Amino acid sequence: MSRRGWVLFITMGVIWGVPYLMIKVAVSEIEPATLVLARTLIGAALLAPLAAARGQLRSLLPHWRPLLAFAAVEMAVPWFLLTNAERRLTSSLTGLLIAAVPLVGAVLGWASGGERLGPRRIFGLLVGFAGVAALVGLDLGRGDLLAVAQMAGVVLGYALGPFIISRYLADLPGLGVVAASLAATGLVYLAPGIAQMPTHMPRATVIGAVLVLGILCTAVAFLFFFALIDEVGPVRSTVITYVNPAVAVVLGVVFVHEPMTVGIAAGFVLVLLGSVLATQRTPARTVVEPERAPAVVGER
């Protein structure tokens, strides 16, 4: 990886580890629907003009159905569930549970017939889900089953999003897709978000968290992510999923004094290890045929 690639990778790993802390701070005074509305409108206001200037919005119109489906599973539903879950769960725990996205993605890839699961990947799935069980089982007293179920919906949505992109929206400009998705999500939450706005001015720290969430963690993050994809490719760029949870844990422990529990420590190691193993492709196998040189046979 080039120096620019490493800079983008580290930047993205940090930026997308920040939202969990920002959400935790914001939901202390702002309802989930209002927070999702603020985040999406800020992001759309910054990205939509840029996408329009580059002519990346007009080509989206014939693909409005998969675009709305992507917006639903990647933003509208999971962002509300995540925000609501953080009213009960720590930001550290939610960040770590998100690390299960590659595991679910691997299962979806296998279930849709797109990928085979060899012994190593199956072992990785088992290890990763054991890590999730450790996170939930050892730390369940700090949240509740409903919040954990909501996080399961978030993980499923984040895993489904790339499938919709790769199958229906792969030929469309990424910036335009994200800008339009943010705008569509904002429209969905316009009425409930306004209706649930706080009756008093939130604290400066809460307002700051909302701004960081909308500007840095949404608009700026997607711009950096597109640059990272251009630099290292779409597959390698997803490795930031392994970095974000560590950032979320550190920020939660340092800034809001969340506990570093046995469940978090054990779960993080297991989920990280399982995700790495489960998302690796089966290595090429060497097959030796009689009176012929060795030939390399890979997965199909």
Secondary structure, DSSP 8 states (H G I E B T S, - for coil): --HHHHHHHHHHHHHTTSHHHHHHHHTTTS-HHHHHHHHHHHHHHHHHHHHHHTT-SGGGGGGHHHHHHHHIIIIIHHHHHHHHHTTTS-HHHHHHHHTTHHHHHHHHHHHTTS----HHHHHHHHHHHHHHHHHHHHHGGGS-HHHHHHHHHHHHHHHHHHHHIIIIITTS-HHHHHHHHHHHHHHHTHHHHHHT--SS---HHHHHHHHIIIIIIIIIHHHHHHHHHHHH-HHHHGGGGGTHHHHHHHHHHHHS-----HHHHHHHHHHHHHHHHHTS----EEE--TTS--EEE---
